[in-house]
Amino acid sequence: MPTLILVRHGRSTANTAGVLAGRTPGVALDERLASLPLAAAVSSPLQRCRETLQPLLDARPGLPLHTEERISECDYGDWSGRKLAELTDEPLMSVVQQHPSAAAFPGGESMRAMQARAVEAVREWNARIEAEHGDGAVYVMCSHGDIIKSVVADALGMHLDLFQRIQAEPCSVTAIRYTRLRPFLLRLGDTGDFASLEPREESAGAATDTEAGTDAVVGGGAGAP
């Protein structure tokens, strides 16, 4: 089976503003990605992912780009566009962080549904890339923090309730090699430097694990810091 390189989009204006972007349009990037050797590129339909991949596509005009709706950001529903600081005291936030398999966003989707669609998309793309390029092929998929974390959790055989223990920084690279019997996690949230390990000042009582929780704190989603 192919090797999947999962790229989280670069830091967006919503990340720096502390807003839960979700699927809100008009979120542009302030960082870009370098090129990678790939058989194909697959992107979430959202602007920040398409912009993250653009330098790669410019450098490799022959690299096919595919848009995949199923790896789009979690639908945070009524939470989309709200300040993360406002969401900290919402009762649902503790469920998102501690029991995500039971979390469903008002007017949006559940985190179970988010993971199911993303994993289904990855498995189908693995089969397609293998059929078209061989089992040694490598391809890139640009998506979002909670999506990447949920795919990694599936690859590791982890329950969704444990996925908040995983972190994927903006512009980080995660690599999974799928085989007939099991996936192998080769890289996780690799940014090439250790800046993200430096201590961060946090206000007392502030949630530290949550783009409603994910993109939120470290720049990721409702599920992550």
Secondary structure as GFF3:
##gff-version 3
##sequence-region A 1 225
A	DSSP	beta_strand	3	8	.	.	.	ID=ss1
A	DSSP	alpha_helix	13	17	.	.	.	ID=ss2
A	DSSP	beta_strand	41	43	.	.	.	ID=ss3
A	DSSP	alpha_helix	47	59	.	.	.	ID=ss4
A	DSSP	beta_strand	65	67	.	.	.	ID=ss5
A	DSSP	three_ten_helix	69	71	.	.	.	ID=ss6
A	DSSP	three_ten_helix	77	79	.	.	.	ID=ss7
A	DSSP	alpha_helix	84	87	.	.	.	ID=ss8
A	DSSP	alpha_helix	91	98	.	.	.	ID=ss9
A	DSSP	three_ten_helix	100	102	.	.	.	ID=ss10
A	DSSP	alpha_helix	111	133	.	.	.	ID=ss11
A	DSSP	beta_strand	138	143	.	.	.	ID=ss12
A	DSSP	alpha_helix	145	155	.	.	.	ID=ss13
A	DSSP	three_ten_helix	160	165	.	.	.	ID=ss14
A	DSSP	beta_strand	173	178	.	.	.	ID=ss15
A	DSSP	beta_strand	183	190	.	.	.	ID=ss16
A	DSSP	three_ten_helix	195	197	.	.	.	ID=ss17
A	DSSP	alpha_helix	214	217	.	.	.	ID=ss18
###
